[in-house]
Amino acid sequence: MSNCEHCGSPILLNKDNFGVSTPLYETDESSSSNCGWFCFGSKKSDPTKRSKSPEFPTELREARYQRRTIQFEIDPNSTVFSRRLHSTVSSSILKVSKRGPNETKYGLISPTPKHHLKLLLVFAHPDPVCDSLSKAADKLGFEITTSNTNIGALDEYQAKSHDLVIVDTRAKNFDNDLLCRSIRNTKGSQHTVIIAIVRKSAFERDDVTIASLLESGFNRCLIETTNVLVCVNELIVLKHCDLRTMAQHATCQAMYTALDKCRDLVIVTDDSYKFQYMNAACERQLGLRQEDTIGKTLQEQLVYDTVQINTMGSSLLRAREWSGPMTLKRKSTQETIVSNCRAVPFSCAGRMPTHFILVFDTNSIDPSNLSQSRGSIHSIRRGSTDVRSIGSDYLRRTSLAKLNALPLEAPITKIVGLIDQIRENVGSNGQLVQLIDKVEDILKGSELYVSHVKEDFRMKTDEPVVSDLITALLSKAPQPTVTASSRRSSNDSSVFRPSRTGLIKVPAAIRDLLDTALMWEFDIFKLEDLTRKRPLQHLGMNLFNHFDVCGALNCDERTLSNWLTVIEANYHAENSYHNSTHAADVMQATAGFLEKERMKSIMEPLDEATSLIAAAAHDLDHPGKSSAFLTNSNNPLAILYNDVTVLESHHAAMTFKLTLGDERVNIFKNLDRDTYKLARHNVIDMILATEMTKHFEHLAKFVNVFCTRSSVGSEIGDQSEDYAPILTAENTTLVKRMMIKCSDVSNPTRPLRLCVEWARRIAEEYFQQTDDEKARGLPVVMPMFDRQCCSIPKSQIGFVDYIINDMFEAWNAFIDMPELLTYMRQNYIRWKEFDEQNHTTLNDIQKLQATILAPSITSSIKSD
Ligand SMILES: Nc1ncnc2c1ncn2[C@@H]1O[C@@H]2COP(=O)(O)O[C@H]2[C@H]1O
């Protein structure tokens, strides 16, 4: 005789095979204890009194009463009832007799016994059976809700999530099947017990009715009875068997969730070391997948050294725990990890261990192996376990735990996870694993789309002028090496002086020219000439009217005109390229793109208005020097913007400074706050997108979305597929960025005479910068752009080869403007010819312009 370790009740002991004392259940009622789960009876209470008591208010009495009814109260007609009672007894007996060294005691994550169980009684027609159940439930302290309709019952259930639902299925015209399925469809209903009240005849006739009720989702059927005591019995059994089982399920669910969230690696095998379960940490860290390992052995999948398994096994098979170091191998890489293992035998049935539980402590993983893993999530994790220098292992663990608990996951984390899975599946192909590692390393870089000029760029182009140009355009600004006084443009021009004559009267020649304002062949230099270098004002007003920008911004024409005046005045007319003609040209290209069907289908009026505004202002107050020059010369703008995106930041900031600085030019003044925010965002985003160091980033993003097979379709112009990817705001943003970028560098895709003039102008501006750099002793950003020796045709060929060609092919695939590619290719051929004919210098080009190129632009050429 011994005592229950929980409540001290007397129990019998027997010697088991391992020499361990195993408790047997006590059949003598007088020796019952009250400790609940693991013990069955009470040593302190008087069972006779309990059994006579008509009230059963407490848990204690329920337990006692249950025992009494097992012996005396079984309804001989209720087979289900009696079977349940017997199983109650045997499961309780098992609980006691099976307890061994490997049995963990756990409290249930259940509503019982602390809260009142909620019972929903669904009876179409309340009758004595319903009354009896109500009374019984009331005695047992259930919180009762009743309903006599399906809908009402479902509403009640969804509001209160009852633990127990009893449905009267005897009434015809009551779709209890529907109700049960509806409840089962409700989230969380797996923890609810649903009972069907059936007629006695249902059991006598056949088992079809019962089977179909069980199939609908009922847990079991009870025979109708008006006997309150029988009802009490049933409810007690329900509570102690069915509801407790539900609670056990919930507990298991919680425990499995906990296992999946814990950092240690947990594996359960059967007694021949075949995998039965592994937690998520195990899958991640060892590169295994639960479904792939089921049925396979530890030795096959994981453990490097079979001697270790044998050592462990000799303890486990004798039902003893074992702990010690274990060498594990990661499946694909064959990389080995040494970790402390705790192995516990576990018995599902009988006393012999049927399963082994292995717990590997991640903290103990041998850091000497960390270097073998390259750039994977595993290595990050294991790398983090090696932060011993912090000093406090506890601190490290808790801060890591906090990090892991953050509800954050970047797409890159998912990608790296997927790559890890791929790595696990490529097997031992070392070359492939190396490639995958390299891919992962690149992906983990912080600036995925930032393009660096390829290391072998100079080898691929034997043209130093091309190398100079592309490197200067795509590279971030260099570190300043020489301090020099900086040149700052005059701010005087930013002050708006209203025109006395009101809105400008447009001369007929300009009006006629502006009639062609939406053609790709539009002669911007002629407009520059006719407007005396105020093309932006005239073209801008024309385009604003065409796209009804007044309507989109709720703004009068006067304000728009004033705005254009101020913007144009803040371009530097002395710049040969970055002046208001370039702004007008970019605006004109943007308008041309906006006219295309594809753009019309995605652009809102505000998008159109802000695109035109961004185009007009995108190079505002450009000093005619590159950002690199400003950085090298310690220009205040470079200081202000920390050498990052210097010019574009300035253009965008200046746009808003000027626009908001005077009500007479504030084209946004009538917008509500949200619309203004959106307009401002659009304008800034588009202006910043013109930064060439981010060229490939924008291009790649655009191509990813719009130029993949699935988005564009095999045939350009397949409308149904073309339109698929452009519905999101993010995708529209990509289009707008690409549009302004293409507009900004569209000059190589214009008719030849326009293209050549732009090339001349940019070359002149580059030469000027080189002259200034040399004069001021600054680093020369593009040494090959020296007016003495530079080949302009070569620079244009390189510009098209490296920047323009791919970009415009992608843009044409999207917008369908084949003329862009036609002009680009024709011009390219002509540049090759000019190069072969040795027309390379500024003078050469100017001669060409004066002779073979159309005379309509010669006047503007002369005026420069
Ligand atoms: N035809 C061209 N040849 C060489 N560079 C050009 C040409 N057109 C534009 N660019 C460069 O491309 C850049 C695009 O942005 P920016 O307007 O700031 O400055 C532009 C020039 O530096």
PDBQT file of the ligand as one rigid body, heavy atoms in Angstrom, charges set to zero:
ROOT
HETATM    1  N1  LIG A 901      22.494  62.388 -75.662  1.00  0.00    +0.000 N 
HETATM    2  C1  LIG A 901      23.097  62.250 -74.476  1.00  0.00    +0.000 A 
HETATM    3  N2  LIG A 901      24.375  61.875 -74.430  1.00  0.00    +0.000 NA
HETATM    4  C2  LIG A 901      25.028  61.697 -73.268  1.00  0.00    +0.000 A 
HETATM    5  N3  LIG A 901      24.430  61.899 -72.086  1.00  0.00    +0.000 NA
HETATM    6  C3  LIG A 901      23.153  62.269 -72.079  1.00  0.00    +0.000 A 
HETATM    7  C4  LIG A 901      22.438  62.467 -73.250  1.00  0.00    +0.000 A 
HETATM    8  N4  LIG A 901      21.182  62.825 -72.928  1.00  0.00    +0.000 NA
HETATM    9  C5  LIG A 901      21.115  62.866 -71.593  1.00  0.00    +0.000 A 
HETATM   10  N5  LIG A 901      22.300  62.532 -71.068  1.00  0.00    +0.000 N 
HETATM   11  C6  LIG A 901      22.653  62.392 -69.636  1.00  0.00    +0.000 C 
HETATM   12  O1  LIG A 901      21.596  61.706 -69.041  1.00  0.00    +0.000 OA
HETATM   13  C7  LIG A 901      21.265  62.426 -67.885  1.00  0.00    +0.000 C 
HETATM   14  C8  LIG A 901      19.843  62.272 -67.474  1.00  0.00    +0.000 C 
HETATM   15  O2  LIG A 901      19.667  63.061 -66.311  1.00  0.00    +0.000 OA
HETATM   16  P1  LIG A 901      20.077  64.617 -66.333  1.00  0.00    +0.000 P 
HETATM   17  O3  LIG A 901      19.076  65.351 -67.167  1.00  0.00    +0.000 OA
HETATM   18  O4  LIG A 901      20.288  65.072 -64.960  1.00  0.00    +0.000 OA
HETATM   19  O5  LIG A 901      21.460  64.612 -67.090  1.00  0.00    +0.000 OA
HETATM   20  C9  LIG A 901      21.490  63.856 -68.257  1.00  0.00    +0.000 C 
HETATM   21  C10 LIG A 901      22.771  63.746 -68.967  1.00  0.00    +0.000 C 
HETATM   22  O6  LIG A 901      23.828  63.745 -68.061  1.00  0.00    +0.000 OA
ENDROOT
TORSDOF 0
